[in-house]
Amino acid sequence: MNKYYPEGKLISQASNKQSIQTIQGIYEAKERGQILEAKAVMCDTDHNLLVDLPCCKGIIPRFEGAVGIDDGTTRDIALLSRVNKPVCFKVLSVEEKGEDKTAILSRREAQLEAYENYIANLLPGDIIPAKVTHLEQFGCFVDICCGISSLIPIDAISVSRISHPRDRFYNGQEINAIVKSTDNYRIYLSHKELLGTWEQNASLFKAGQTVGGIIRSIESYGIFIELKPNLAGLAESRSDIFVGQKTSVYIKSIIPEKMKVKLIIVDVFDDDETDKSFDYYISSGSITHWEYSTKESERKIISVF
């Protein structure tokens, strides 16, 4: 059973709370080699992370803050950005000066263990939990375990095109991802395969219905409107419409052999609230092949793992 999760998953668990509550629990966690979590409350001028432990002071020295800090392959922003957030760690030692006790912690050691026991065993097609950490124009960075980062490129987020990953995700969101490929300890991810095929998504709709959508693209030949993250339809062009607006649309026809949904815009309006939860068609296990296209379609969209 996997025990390596994105940071923040352990902090509220009873076993974690019990271990960090007393100095005896800290010593026992050290002996067991247990990975713990607590909140980082400060990054000092030397870029050491100070950790909020109920029983004593906790410190993650800079070089123990993450794999790659020592050789410069990981920048110090990876430490600064953890302030006021949960961090995972293993206990290296406890320093005692009179009544004062300071636990010396290592996030790096937790990451190395996760690399060896979890990441090294991942295979293409494996479905794993992940947590969104930040969004860039080109893709979404996620924590796949113990603060170890991986990227979902924007074109792998969904079949329905988006202009920015924030159209689909938000920071701190817990999602699933699928391992696209591996290269030593580097993991490359995708997401769209978990959101269903054209047929699975189109089966939720019928011609003659009026449903909600989001305007995703305005082209000279028509307007693409997202009905589901993996399904968009095309409506005729009209003026005074902007990408990102909500709309209600009448479904004129659904054509499986062309993988097309023809729409008529009923109304367009502004609404900042967007449901960014997902109905995953696959949420665990592993797959080797995924075909978005219908059997009747000449156009094929396939992922092979």
C-alpha angles and dihedrals in degrees: 000000000000114000098175115095140161113283113277096041096094101040097086097039116115095234092053093047091049094050096051095042097079136028088238089058090052091052091048091049089053092052092048093045087234121177110230136182135215136151121278106226101181145007108213128214090273090052094249112148116233112211128206107237119169093217105042147342115299127201134179107200114225096254089049091052097090143342108275099027090107095055098034097248088117116051124225090246084079087067099040091051092059094066111120090012134096117271128192122224148158121231113250099178146326118239116207125200108172107300093343117097127187123191113214107213137189126208087175092062091051089052093048090052090049091050092052100041103031118012095044088057098050117113133195109277096031114135114220139174117254139175125221110241104171141347129228131178091256099046153317124287115213137185107236095182140336092003093304108147133220134171132238106198115227093247090055095053097080142338091243104078121241131192095223135007089245086072086070109021142033131206113274094022116145111224141158123247136185125230107244096181142333132225112186101300095342114105122200116201142200133188111182095081090067093058098070139257126285090260094049092051096041091052088070091067138056133199110262095037124119111217142164126265146161125241106238105166138014115205133173090253098045151314122283112218122190115226095171130000089263098037132063132169134202127242129183118270121267135166131255094037124127136196111262097030120130119240143182113224137189113227105230097178144342115216114189096183090059096031089232135140115196115209140187117208112234100176140351126206143159119254124159094196112094126171105235097180119113137225099215116204089195119030107160144020123034138292133198101194137025127182118191095181126090119246090246095053122099089204112081126202109183137163120200120192 
